[in-house]
Amino acid sequence: MPDAGASTLLVSLLVSLVVVAVSMTAAAVRARQLGVVAVVDVAWGAGFVAVAVVTGALALATAEGAATWRTVLLVVLVAVWGGRLAWHVRSRAVGEHQGAEDPRYAEMLGGSLAEVGMGTAVRRVFLVQGVAQWFVAAPVALGVVAGAAWWPVALLGVLVWAVGLAFEAVGDAQLRAYKARPREERPPVMDAGLWGLTRHPNYFGDALVWWGLWLVGGLASGWLLGLVTVLCPVAMTFFLRNVTGAKLLEKKMSQRDGWAEYAARVPMFAPRPLGRP
């Protein structure tokens, strides 16, 4: 595929915006049916997959000749990550709290969905996450139509993506096994496996995944597109660590017995030697 012009890049961004809007609207409708906004977690992973598939298909349909290997690679990487995430959170989002709101979203909303109303939920959750999703997905939406300039950077991105996916998937599996044990037989705080390296291996892995996707879809396109999109993984990392992810969850987890000792010896986000307690 030849290098994409500015109009092609803009069209792909606009298409991704429409896809995100449709995904979040569907999630809001489902949230109203179920009475919980936590279903947005499913739309988060699935929405990225939809963006990659639709913009990738557009790139394939409009390309002169066969699409580049990187177009297909980006779609596959996002589909594997986002599909796994959506499948993993589906039961937690709609069933784990038995009709009650996820505490993270209850704090964002200032109460339950029934108490604050759908308008508040749209403004504080669905609109915010939709804008964030569209922004973060830019390296993918642009990368599928742009020409690849530096293929070694793309290969490095795949490696970073794989490490991130391993942290996320293995961390989730370890936590699931911990929760499956009888409460009286398990320690009050999960500190084994990857959870002994970082207090949030799933969120840290999520951040790595998007740094990897930026390398594949952004920087591998050349320094200009890499520079234009570098704030996308920065924003994802910031939100995962400081806004909707680790810090918000720790407000609840810090009330557990043994948490203070755990937090004193295990870094919050980046594992040692990258992170500090």
Backbone bond lengths (Angstrom), bond angles and torsions (degrees), N, CA, C in turn:
res aa  C-N    CA-C-N  psi(-1)  N-CA   C-N-CA  omega(-1)  CA-C   N-CA-C  phi
1 M - - - 1.460 - - 1.516 109.04 -
2 P 1.328 120.60 129.77 1.439 121.54 178.38 1.511 111.24 -69.14
3 D 1.327 115.89 164.81 1.449 120.10 179.15 1.528 109.98 -57.53
4 A 1.331 116.13 135.90 1.456 120.75 -177.69 1.512 110.32 -79.36
5 G 1.343 115.83 144.36 1.444 120.63 174.34 1.508 110.97 -82.09
6 A 1.344 115.64 173.77 1.457 120.70 -178.57 1.518 111.78 -61.15
7 S 1.340 117.07 -36.91 1.469 120.01 -178.99 1.525 111.44 -65.60
8 T 1.331 116.68 -38.67 1.461 120.58 178.62 1.518 111.05 -65.42
9 L 1.327 116.38 -42.55 1.466 120.81 178.04 1.526 110.73 -62.83
10 L 1.331 116.25 -42.13 1.459 120.66 -179.57 1.526 111.13 -64.72
11 V 1.324 116.61 -42.61 1.468 120.16 178.43 1.524 111.01 -60.28
12 S 1.334 116.55 -41.96 1.458 119.70 -179.89 1.529 110.99 -64.52
13 L 1.328 117.00 -38.99 1.468 120.38 176.84 1.520 111.30 -64.47
14 L 1.331 116.98 -41.46 1.467 120.57 179.75 1.522 111.06 -66.93
15 V 1.320 116.60 -39.84 1.469 120.33 177.12 1.527 109.98 -62.09
16 S 1.331 116.68 -42.99 1.468 119.63 178.96 1.519 110.96 -63.44
17 L 1.325 117.62 -34.74 1.462 121.09 177.36 1.528 110.79 -63.68
18 V 1.315 116.82 -43.11 1.465 120.74 178.32 1.525 110.63 -63.93
19 V 1.319 116.81 -42.39 1.463 120.86 179.57 1.529 110.73 -61.08
20 V 1.332 116.73 -45.02 1.461 120.85 179.18 1.526 110.54 -63.36
21 A 1.331 117.21 -42.50 1.464 120.67 179.60 1.528 111.32 -60.46
22 V 1.323 116.77 -43.08 1.464 120.79 178.64 1.525 110.64 -64.93
23 S 1.342 116.75 -42.96 1.465 121.37 -179.10 1.516 111.40 -62.57
24 M 1.330 117.02 -46.24 1.460 120.14 -178.14 1.526 111.89 -71.39
25 T 1.329 116.92 -32.28 1.463 119.53 175.81 1.525 110.59 -64.69
26 A 1.328 115.74 -43.41 1.466 119.89 177.64 1.526 110.68 -62.15
27 A 1.335 116.59 -39.71 1.460 120.13 179.08 1.524 111.00 -65.92
28 A 1.328 117.00 -38.48 1.462 120.40 179.03 1.524 111.11 -65.60
29 V 1.324 116.54 -39.76 1.471 120.18 177.30 1.526 110.29 -62.97
30 R 1.330 116.07 -43.38 1.466 119.88 179.26 1.530 110.83 -66.85
31 A 1.312 117.10 -36.82 1.468 120.86 177.82 1.527 110.85 -61.98
32 R 1.313 116.08 -40.94 1.466 119.51 178.33 1.523 111.08 -63.96
33 Q 1.327 117.03 -37.67 1.468 120.88 178.93 1.520 111.30 -65.66
34 L 1.349 116.39 -41.53 1.459 121.20 -174.80 1.524 113.07 -89.91
35 G 1.324 117.41 -20.11 1.456 120.97 -179.56 1.507 114.59 82.71
36 V 1.342 117.73 14.01 1.465 121.62 178.24 1.530 109.05 -138.62
37 V 1.318 116.58 138.26 1.467 119.91 -179.37 1.518 112.04 -87.60
38 A 1.325 117.87 -5.59 1.465 120.80 -178.26 1.517 112.88 -62.26
39 V 1.342 117.58 -13.16 1.465 119.34 175.99 1.524 111.25 -62.47
40 V 1.327 116.93 -15.43 1.465 120.02 177.56 1.525 111.07 -61.76
41 D 1.338 117.23 -24.06 1.467 120.16 177.90 1.530 111.13 -64.03
42 V 1.331 116.44 -35.63 1.461 119.93 177.10 1.525 109.65 -69.34
43 A 1.346 116.22 -42.53 1.459 120.75 179.47 1.523 111.61 -65.36
44 W 1.330 116.78 -25.17 1.466 120.11 179.68 1.530 110.21 -62.98
45 G 1.313 117.27 -55.40 1.460 119.68 179.03 1.514 112.37 -68.34
46 A 1.332 116.81 -45.01 1.460 120.40 -177.30 1.521 111.71 -66.66
47 G 1.333 116.94 -33.01 1.456 120.18 -179.70 1.518 112.45 -65.31
48 F 1.320 117.35 -39.05 1.461 120.54 177.06 1.530 110.16 -64.21
49 V 1.326 116.52 -39.06 1.462 120.08 177.85 1.526 109.46 -62.37
50 A 1.324 116.65 -44.24 1.460 120.64 -179.77 1.531 111.10 -61.34
51 V 1.331 116.92 -42.10 1.461 120.31 178.47 1.526 110.20 -60.62
52 A 1.329 116.64 -47.19 1.466 120.53 -178.35 1.519 111.28 -63.40
53 V 1.329 117.32 -44.36 1.465 121.11 -176.83 1.532 110.95 -66.95
54 V 1.336 116.61 -46.25 1.469 119.54 -176.45 1.520 111.49 -69.04
55 T 1.340 117.51 -47.74 1.467 118.81 179.72 1.524 110.90 -68.18
56 G 1.328 116.88 -34.45 1.460 120.03 176.24 1.517 111.64 -64.80
57 A 1.347 116.03 -42.24 1.463 120.05 178.01 1.523 110.68 -64.30
58 L 1.323 116.11 -38.62 1.462 120.38 176.81 1.529 110.47 -61.86
59 A 1.323 116.08 -42.17 1.462 120.18 178.62 1.524 110.77 -62.99
60 L 1.314 116.71 -41.22 1.471 120.87 179.40 1.531 111.11 -65.35
61 A 1.338 115.03 -40.38 1.465 119.25 -175.29 1.516 112.72 -72.32
62 T 1.322 116.66 -30.76 1.463 120.01 -174.75 1.519 113.30 -100.81
63 A 1.340 117.64 -5.24 1.459 120.29 -177.89 1.518 110.41 -73.98
64 E 1.317 115.18 148.89 1.458 120.74 173.77 1.522 107.57 -87.96
65 G 1.316 116.88 101.58 1.452 120.14 -175.68 1.511 110.68 92.94
66 A 1.320 115.78 -164.26 1.467 120.91 -176.83 1.515 111.01 -70.97
67 A 1.325 116.52 145.11 1.463 121.29 177.11 1.518 109.25 -69.51
68 T 1.303 115.22 156.89 1.448 119.16 179.01 1.519 110.42 -69.67
69 W 1.313 114.68 158.58 1.464 120.15 177.90 1.517 110.91 -61.44
70 R 1.339 117.04 -28.95 1.462 119.12 -177.19 1.519 112.27 -71.88
71 T 1.325 118.31 -31.83 1.460 120.82 176.04 1.522 110.06 -58.83
72 V 1.310 115.53 -50.54 1.461 120.82 179.44 1.523 110.44 -63.83
73 L 1.333 116.75 -41.76 1.459 120.84 -178.99 1.525 111.31 -59.87
74 L 1.325 116.94 -45.57 1.469 119.95 -179.32 1.523 111.61 -62.14
75 V 1.318 116.53 -43.20 1.470 119.90 179.46 1.526 110.36 -61.48
76 V 1.314 116.79 -44.13 1.465 120.76 -179.07 1.530 111.04 -64.68
77 L 1.326 117.13 -45.47 1.466 120.49 -178.56 1.528 111.10 -61.16
78 V 1.326 116.86 -45.75 1.466 120.17 -179.47 1.525 110.67 -68.09
79 A 1.334 117.18 -39.29 1.465 120.46 -179.05 1.526 111.59 -64.19
80 V 1.326 117.01 -41.95 1.470 120.79 179.05 1.519 110.30 -64.30
81 W 1.334 116.42 -48.50 1.468 119.82 -178.35 1.531 111.17 -66.34
82 G 1.335 116.58 -53.64 1.460 120.34 -174.85 1.512 112.74 -67.76
83 G 1.334 117.56 -36.88 1.454 120.07 177.30 1.516 112.07 -63.68
84 R 1.325 116.15 -43.93 1.464 119.91 178.34 1.528 110.98 -62.78
85 L 1.334 116.34 -43.51 1.464 120.10 -178.49 1.527 111.43 -64.11
86 A 1.327 116.94 -47.05 1.462 119.88 -179.81 1.523 111.51 -60.99
87 W 1.331 116.75 -40.93 1.466 120.51 178.98 1.523 110.94 -66.98
88 H 1.322 116.31 -38.61 1.464 120.21 -177.92 1.527 112.08 -66.62
89 V 1.328 117.50 -40.60 1.470 119.89 -173.02 1.526 112.77 -90.29
90 R 1.328 118.27 -5.30 1.453 119.38 -172.37 1.520 113.10 -59.01
91 S 1.349 117.08 -44.56 1.468 119.78 -177.67 1.519 111.06 -72.67
92 R 1.327 116.86 -37.64 1.455 119.80 178.41 1.515 111.13 -65.86
93 A 1.324 116.44 -38.75 1.456 120.50 -175.01 1.521 112.61 -67.25
94 V 1.331 117.13 -34.87 1.465 119.09 -174.11 1.518 114.24 -118.31
95 G 1.335 118.13 -9.70 1.450 117.76 -173.56 1.509 116.40 -129.32
96 E 1.332 117.25 -28.18 1.460 119.41 -172.28 1.514 112.61 -62.37
97 H 1.324 116.63 -34.46 1.461 120.04 -176.53 1.529 112.67 -96.17
98 Q 1.349 116.28 9.28 1.463 122.33 173.32 1.519 112.51 52.22
99 G 1.305 117.24 51.58 1.454 121.40 177.17 1.508 114.23 87.49
100 A 1.332 117.90 -13.61 1.462 120.97 176.92 1.525 108.80 -87.20
101 E 1.309 116.35 154.85 1.456 120.88 -178.07 1.518 111.45 -73.48
102 D 1.325 115.77 145.01 1.462 121.55 171.37 1.526 107.85 -56.60
103 P 1.344 118.39 130.74 1.472 120.46 -177.22 1.519 113.88 -53.91
104 R 1.331 117.57 -32.55 1.472 119.57 179.01 1.525 110.76 -62.51
105 Y 1.317 116.13 -44.77 1.461 119.64 -178.29 1.530 111.80 -77.72
106 A 1.315 117.02 -30.16 1.462 119.24 175.06 1.528 110.15 -60.76
107 E 1.348 115.95 -37.81 1.463 119.42 178.04 1.527 111.12 -69.76
108 M 1.322 116.90 -40.89 1.474 120.23 177.77 1.521 111.64 -61.78
109 L 1.342 115.72 -41.72 1.458 120.72 -176.27 1.521 112.83 -78.86
110 G 1.338 115.78 -28.30 1.454 119.52 -172.90 1.507 112.07 85.04
111 G 1.340 116.70 23.11 1.454 121.84 179.73 1.516 109.71 151.45
112 S 1.329 115.92 -169.10 1.467 120.28 178.35 1.524 109.93 -80.24
113 L 1.324 116.20 167.57 1.455 120.66 178.55 1.520 110.87 -61.60
114 A 1.320 116.15 -39.58 1.464 119.82 179.34 1.523 111.40 -63.44
115 E 1.324 116.53 -32.46 1.466 120.46 -177.77 1.527 112.76 -78.77
116 V 1.330 117.30 -39.69 1.470 119.32 -173.34 1.523 113.15 -96.32
117 G 1.320 117.39 -22.19 1.453 120.69 178.82 1.520 113.37 92.08
118 M 1.319 115.38 159.44 1.450 121.84 -175.86 1.518 112.24 -67.96
119 G 1.326 117.57 -33.93 1.460 120.22 179.60 1.515 112.05 -60.01
120 T 1.318 116.56 -43.48 1.465 120.91 178.08 1.519 110.56 -64.51
121 A 1.325 116.94 -40.60 1.464 120.81 179.61 1.527 111.11 -63.25
122 V 1.314 116.51 -41.01 1.463 119.71 179.23 1.518 110.45 -64.26
123 R 1.319 117.23 -45.24 1.473 120.91 -177.69 1.521 112.17 -67.70
124 R 1.322 117.10 -43.42 1.465 120.36 -171.52 1.524 114.14 -89.31
125 V 1.326 117.02 -22.90 1.462 119.24 -175.69 1.532 111.86 -119.31
126 F 1.327 116.82 -64.06 1.463 119.63 -170.44 1.532 112.34 -68.22
127 L 1.322 117.26 -41.86 1.457 119.44 178.83 1.520 111.29 -67.67
128 V 1.337 116.32 -45.01 1.463 120.77 -179.18 1.529 110.59 -62.67
129 Q 1.333 116.33 -47.27 1.464 118.80 -178.76 1.529 111.40 -69.66
130 G 1.328 117.37 -31.44 1.450 119.87 177.04 1.521 111.91 -64.87
131 V 1.329 116.61 -46.05 1.468 120.63 178.09 1.521 110.04 -62.63
132 A 1.337 116.22 -44.10 1.466 120.25 179.47 1.521 111.07 -62.07
133 Q 1.336 116.41 -41.65 1.467 120.65 -179.24 1.529 110.88 -63.79
134 W 1.315 116.53 -44.75 1.463 119.89 179.38 1.526 111.23 -61.84
135 F 1.332 116.24 -42.88 1.463 120.32 -179.24 1.523 111.21 -65.75
136 V 1.330 116.64 -47.88 1.463 120.75 -177.62 1.525 111.38 -64.20
137 A 1.326 116.56 -33.18 1.469 120.84 -177.06 1.522 113.09 -76.66
138 A 1.332 118.62 -3.80 1.469 121.05 -175.60 1.531 113.88 -55.14
139 P 1.358 120.38 -42.45 1.468 118.45 178.77 1.530 113.04 -59.82
140 V 1.328 116.33 -29.48 1.466 120.19 178.25 1.528 110.24 -77.23
141 A 1.340 116.19 -49.74 1.463 120.24 -178.15 1.524 111.80 -60.67
142 L 1.319 116.75 -35.21 1.465 120.88 178.92 1.522 111.54 -83.33
143 G 1.327 116.07 -38.50 1.454 120.21 -176.13 1.517 114.24 -65.02
144 V 1.345 116.76 -32.10 1.467 118.68 -177.80 1.522 112.26 -69.08
145 V 1.338 117.56 -21.56 1.466 120.15 -178.60 1.519 112.75 -108.88
146 A 1.331 118.06 -14.18 1.461 120.88 -178.35 1.527 110.87 -85.62
147 G 1.287 115.83 155.00 1.457 119.88 176.27 1.515 110.88 -76.67
148 A 1.323 116.58 144.31 1.465 121.79 179.25 1.522 109.63 -83.36
149 A 1.332 116.07 122.59 1.459 120.14 -178.83 1.526 111.76 -97.53
150 W 1.337 116.27 -39.93 1.469 120.84 -174.00 1.526 109.11 -125.26
151 W 1.346 116.57 89.75 1.461 118.82 -176.87 1.525 113.38 -66.33
152 P 1.375 121.30 -30.03 1.474 118.27 176.44 1.532 112.67 -61.86
153 V 1.340 116.23 -32.07 1.468 119.74 177.19 1.528 110.06 -65.66
154 A 1.331 116.59 -38.64 1.465 120.25 177.77 1.525 111.02 -63.44
155 L 1.324 116.96 -40.64 1.466 119.93 178.35 1.531 110.91 -65.40
156 L 1.332 116.47 -38.85 1.471 119.87 174.83 1.529 110.12 -61.49
157 G 1.326 115.77 -39.67 1.463 119.79 178.57 1.513 112.45 -61.88
158 V 1.316 117.38 -39.09 1.465 120.79 177.80 1.524 110.23 -62.02
159 L 1.326 116.47 -40.25 1.466 120.24 178.55 1.525 110.98 -63.85
160 V 1.330 117.14 -46.39 1.470 120.83 178.22 1.521 110.19 -61.53
161 W 1.337 116.84 -43.46 1.475 121.72 177.38 1.529 110.43 -57.94
162 A 1.323 117.58 -43.98 1.465 121.57 -176.99 1.527 111.34 -65.63
163 V 1.331 116.79 -41.13 1.467 120.17 177.40 1.531 109.53 -63.10
164 G 1.325 116.27 -43.85 1.457 120.03 178.96 1.505 112.73 -62.59
165 L 1.336 116.80 -44.12 1.461 120.09 178.96 1.519 111.04 -62.97
166 A 1.338 117.25 -37.45 1.465 120.85 178.51 1.523 110.38 -63.76
167 F 1.337 117.56 -45.61 1.468 120.48 177.81 1.524 110.24 -58.84
168 E 1.320 116.59 -44.44 1.461 120.73 -176.14 1.526 111.46 -68.63
169 A 1.320 117.25 -49.86 1.460 120.98 -175.46 1.523 112.15 -70.37
170 V 1.334 116.91 -44.50 1.465 120.14 179.66 1.519 110.28 -67.09
171 G 1.333 116.57 -41.60 1.460 119.94 177.51 1.513 112.05 -59.60
172 D 1.330 116.54 -44.14 1.470 120.35 178.11 1.525 111.15 -62.84
173 A 1.331 117.05 -41.24 1.462 120.62 -179.58 1.528 110.92 -65.47
174 Q 1.320 117.00 -41.24 1.459 120.76 178.85 1.523 110.95 -64.91
175 L 1.317 116.99 -40.72 1.465 120.15 178.50 1.528 110.76 -66.99
176 R 1.316 117.28 -38.41 1.464 120.89 178.37 1.527 110.55 -63.34
177 A 1.330 117.03 -40.69 1.465 120.59 178.10 1.519 110.84 -66.23
178 Y 1.321 116.54 -37.11 1.468 121.15 177.96 1.530 110.58 -63.50
179 K 1.324 116.71 -45.17 1.466 120.44 -178.40 1.528 112.04 -69.21
180 A 1.334 116.56 -24.16 1.465 120.10 -179.55 1.522 112.54 -74.57
181 R 1.315 117.62 -18.40 1.470 120.85 179.35 1.525 109.95 -74.91
182 P 1.322 118.21 147.94 1.470 119.98 175.56 1.521 110.58 -55.03
183 R 1.314 116.92 140.38 1.463 121.28 -174.43 1.526 112.13 -56.80
184 E 1.334 116.39 -36.33 1.459 119.15 -176.81 1.527 112.21 -75.47
185 E 1.332 117.88 -13.69 1.462 120.96 -178.01 1.523 113.32 -100.69
186 R 1.296 117.59 -8.65 1.458 119.52 -176.90 1.528 110.28 -107.81
187 P 1.329 117.34 152.47 1.459 119.74 177.88 1.524 110.47 -66.80
188 P 1.322 118.23 156.67 1.468 119.97 -177.09 1.523 113.15 -65.70
189 V 1.337 116.79 -23.97 1.458 121.35 -179.56 1.522 109.25 -127.05
190 M 1.306 117.15 134.13 1.457 121.82 176.83 1.525 108.66 -76.21
191 D 1.362 115.97 112.52 1.466 119.22 -177.17 1.532 111.87 -133.51
192 A 1.343 117.19 17.97 1.462 120.86 -179.02 1.518 110.38 -100.07
193 G 1.331 116.07 164.14 1.450 121.09 177.53 1.521 112.02 60.99
194 L 1.321 115.93 -137.23 1.465 120.55 -179.98 1.520 111.89 -63.95
195 W 1.325 116.40 -23.26 1.467 120.37 179.77 1.522 111.79 -72.31
196 G 1.331 116.47 -8.60 1.456 120.78 172.30 1.516 112.36 -90.23
197 L 1.344 116.39 -7.97 1.468 121.32 177.57 1.521 112.13 -100.01
198 T 1.314 115.50 -35.41 1.460 122.33 178.71 1.518 108.24 -147.79
199 R 1.324 116.73 146.01 1.458 119.95 -179.31 1.533 111.74 -72.97
200 H 1.316 116.97 -12.29 1.470 120.45 -178.91 1.528 110.36 -143.17
201 P 1.332 118.02 69.31 1.471 119.80 -179.36 1.521 112.97 -62.38
202 N 1.340 116.93 -30.00 1.473 118.71 179.70 1.529 111.08 -69.19
203 Y 1.330 117.67 -44.15 1.459 119.90 178.74 1.533 111.26 -69.56
204 F 1.320 117.51 -39.07 1.459 120.39 176.76 1.529 110.30 -62.56
205 G 1.330 116.55 -43.33 1.455 120.38 177.87 1.518 111.86 -62.78
206 D 1.332 116.68 -38.96 1.459 121.50 177.63 1.533 110.53 -59.15
207 A 1.328 116.26 -44.07 1.461 120.29 178.57 1.523 111.16 -62.57
208 L 1.335 116.99 -43.47 1.460 119.96 178.69 1.527 111.49 -61.52
209 V 1.319 116.63 -39.61 1.462 120.35 178.69 1.525 110.25 -55.07
210 W 1.339 116.03 -44.08 1.459 118.51 -176.13 1.514 113.06 -78.69
211 W 1.319 118.42 -24.07 1.462 119.42 169.31 1.528 109.75 -68.45
212 G 1.328 116.32 -37.63 1.455 119.88 176.37 1.514 111.94 -64.54
213 L 1.344 117.27 -43.21 1.456 120.73 178.78 1.529 111.62 -66.08
214 W 1.328 115.85 -33.01 1.474 118.15 175.36 1.523 110.70 -65.55
215 L 1.321 116.83 -40.74 1.465 119.48 177.47 1.526 111.01 -61.71
216 V 1.346 116.29 -43.34 1.465 120.71 -177.76 1.533 111.38 -71.04
217 G 1.339 116.43 -47.15 1.459 119.72 -173.32 1.508 115.51 -94.50
218 G 1.344 116.66 -25.42 1.456 119.86 -176.98 1.510 113.34 -100.62
219 L 1.328 116.14 -71.07 1.459 120.24 -173.77 1.520 112.49 -65.51
220 A 1.329 117.94 -34.28 1.468 120.10 179.30 1.519 111.76 -64.95
221 S 1.335 117.43 -14.77 1.460 121.20 177.11 1.521 111.99 -82.12
222 G 1.322 117.13 -8.20 1.458 121.24 -176.99 1.513 110.63 124.07
223 W 1.305 115.54 166.13 1.467 118.99 -173.27 1.523 112.49 -65.46
224 L 1.350 118.30 -33.24 1.460 120.19 -176.73 1.526 111.98 -67.13
225 L 1.334 116.93 -50.53 1.461 119.67 179.20 1.523 110.72 -67.95
226 G 1.333 116.63 -32.53 1.454 119.60 175.70 1.510 111.67 -63.08
227 L 1.336 116.45 -42.91 1.462 120.85 179.45 1.516 111.76 -67.74
228 V 1.336 116.32 -40.23 1.463 121.20 -178.82 1.528 111.37 -63.62
229 T 1.339 117.53 -33.50 1.470 120.98 -173.52 1.520 114.76 -104.35
230 V 1.332 119.14 2.07 1.465 120.11 -174.03 1.530 111.85 -64.84
231 L 1.328 117.52 -27.18 1.462 119.20 179.13 1.526 112.49 -69.65
232 C 1.329 117.22 -14.65 1.470 120.11 -179.63 1.535 111.49 -66.64
233 P 1.344 120.00 -54.12 1.471 118.43 175.68 1.521 112.65 -68.07
234 V 1.346 117.36 -28.36 1.466 119.63 175.37 1.521 109.67 -61.43
235 A 1.342 116.27 -46.39 1.467 120.65 179.45 1.520 111.23 -63.38
236 M 1.331 116.99 -42.05 1.463 120.46 179.22 1.524 110.57 -60.96
237 T 1.318 116.85 -45.46 1.465 120.94 179.57 1.516 110.97 -62.50
238 F 1.322 116.70 -43.13 1.467 120.98 179.94 1.523 111.30 -61.41
239 F 1.326 116.61 -46.20 1.464 119.28 -179.34 1.518 111.69 -66.74
240 L 1.331 117.20 -40.85 1.461 119.85 -179.90 1.518 112.02 -64.44
241 R 1.313 116.73 -36.24 1.461 120.35 -177.19 1.525 113.11 -86.90
242 N 1.324 116.81 -41.11 1.462 119.63 -165.98 1.525 115.99 -114.70
243 V 1.325 119.34 -13.32 1.461 119.43 -172.85 1.526 111.41 -119.63
244 T 1.327 117.28 -77.95 1.475 120.60 -172.86 1.525 113.41 -94.84
245 G 1.312 117.79 -5.71 1.452 120.33 -174.29 1.505 115.04 -109.82
246 A 1.329 115.43 -107.17 1.456 122.03 -168.03 1.529 113.44 -58.90
247 K 1.319 117.99 -52.57 1.466 119.83 -174.88 1.515 112.26 -64.49
248 L 1.320 116.83 -38.25 1.459 119.78 179.65 1.521 110.61 -66.60
249 L 1.330 117.16 -41.29 1.459 120.66 178.76 1.521 111.26 -67.08
250 E 1.317 117.25 -34.77 1.458 120.14 -177.29 1.527 113.13 -68.52
251 K 1.310 117.76 -20.68 1.468 119.55 175.56 1.524 110.44 -60.62
252 K 1.333 115.94 -34.95 1.459 120.69 177.65 1.522 110.87 -83.77
253 M 1.341 117.00 -44.55 1.454 120.93 -175.19 1.527 112.41 -66.48
254 S 1.317 117.55 -28.98 1.469 120.35 -176.69 1.522 113.09 -65.79
255 Q 1.329 116.74 -11.44 1.464 120.30 179.31 1.528 112.00 -83.73
256 R 1.321 117.91 -7.03 1.461 121.06 -177.53 1.525 111.24 -79.25
257 D 1.317 114.80 150.37 1.463 120.42 174.18 1.523 109.34 -63.00
258 G 1.310 116.57 136.23 1.448 121.71 177.54 1.516 114.58 84.98
259 W 1.328 117.15 -3.87 1.463 118.95 -177.48 1.527 111.85 -66.40
260 A 1.308 117.37 -41.44 1.472 120.22 -177.23 1.523 110.77 -60.07
261 E 1.340 117.29 -42.44 1.466 120.74 178.94 1.533 110.47 -66.84
262 Y 1.325 115.53 -40.70 1.470 120.85 178.31 1.531 110.88 -61.80
263 A 1.321 116.23 -46.85 1.459 120.65 -178.93 1.526 112.15 -66.34
264 A 1.319 116.66 -27.03 1.465 119.75 -178.84 1.524 112.26 -73.66
265 R 1.327 117.45 -24.50 1.466 119.18 -176.17 1.523 114.40 -112.00
266 V 1.331 118.46 -11.70 1.467 121.03 -178.73 1.527 108.78 -120.59
267 P 1.339 117.75 128.60 1.466 120.49 179.83 1.520 111.98 -60.37
268 M 1.309 116.21 152.31 1.451 120.85 -178.00 1.527 112.28 -70.22
269 F 1.326 117.49 -40.27 1.465 119.28 -170.64 1.524 112.24 -129.00
270 A 1.317 117.76 -76.52 1.459 120.32 -178.46 1.519 110.19 -77.12
271 P 1.319 118.71 129.53 1.475 121.07 -179.44 1.516 111.49 -64.86
272 R 1.330 116.27 157.52 1.452 118.96 170.85 1.538 109.23 -61.87
273 P 1.320 120.45 146.53 1.465 126.92 4.12 1.522 113.78 -86.93
274 L 1.379 117.16 5.63 1.451 119.23 -178.17 1.512 112.06 -75.87
275 G 1.344 115.86 -31.74 1.452 119.27 -176.30 1.511 112.44 -112.39
276 R 1.306 114.52 168.50 1.458 121.06 176.79 1.524 108.48 -127.04
277 P 1.343 117.48 151.99 1.458 119.66 179.38 1.518 111.56 -58.41
